[in-house]
Amino acid sequence: MTRKSETPREDETGADVALALKDEAAARKAFAEGVAIRGKDGGARMVPPGHVIIVCRDPGMRRAGIEHKALHVWRRGELTRAQIDRIAADTETFAVIEVG
């Protein structure tokens, strides 16, 4: 079994984006206008700045007083900073994407 390298190489698809988003400031600049989430139906849902996208690798898991779906978009102000930080601390189960 071949193992993919941890650091993207220049010739890999998406490597330029991964290298460009090395720090929080670069990521915030890149997503300042919002992001699109594409579903399996091919349609896209625009997520505006200020929203938080939470991806849960184990749907039904509870964290920060919330039972999480596989993917949920929270509007600005729906989660406290403490809730976001608590969820983001569990990197094995959650991916937290703060837009803009």
URQUIUR-V69391 format. One line per field, one symbol per residue. ss: DSSP state (@ for helix, = for strand, . for the rest). phi: phi as a letter, one per 30 degrees, with the letter a starting at -180 (. if undefined). A space follows every 50 residues. Layout:
BEGIN
ss = ???
phi = ???
END
This chain:
BEGIN
ss = ..............@@@@@@...@@@@@@@....====.....====... .=====.....==..==...====......@@@@@@@@.....=====..
phi = .dcdddcddedddiddddddcdbdddddddcdcjbccccddjdccdcdej dbccccdbejdcahibdcddbbccdeidcdeddddddddcddcbbcccdi
END
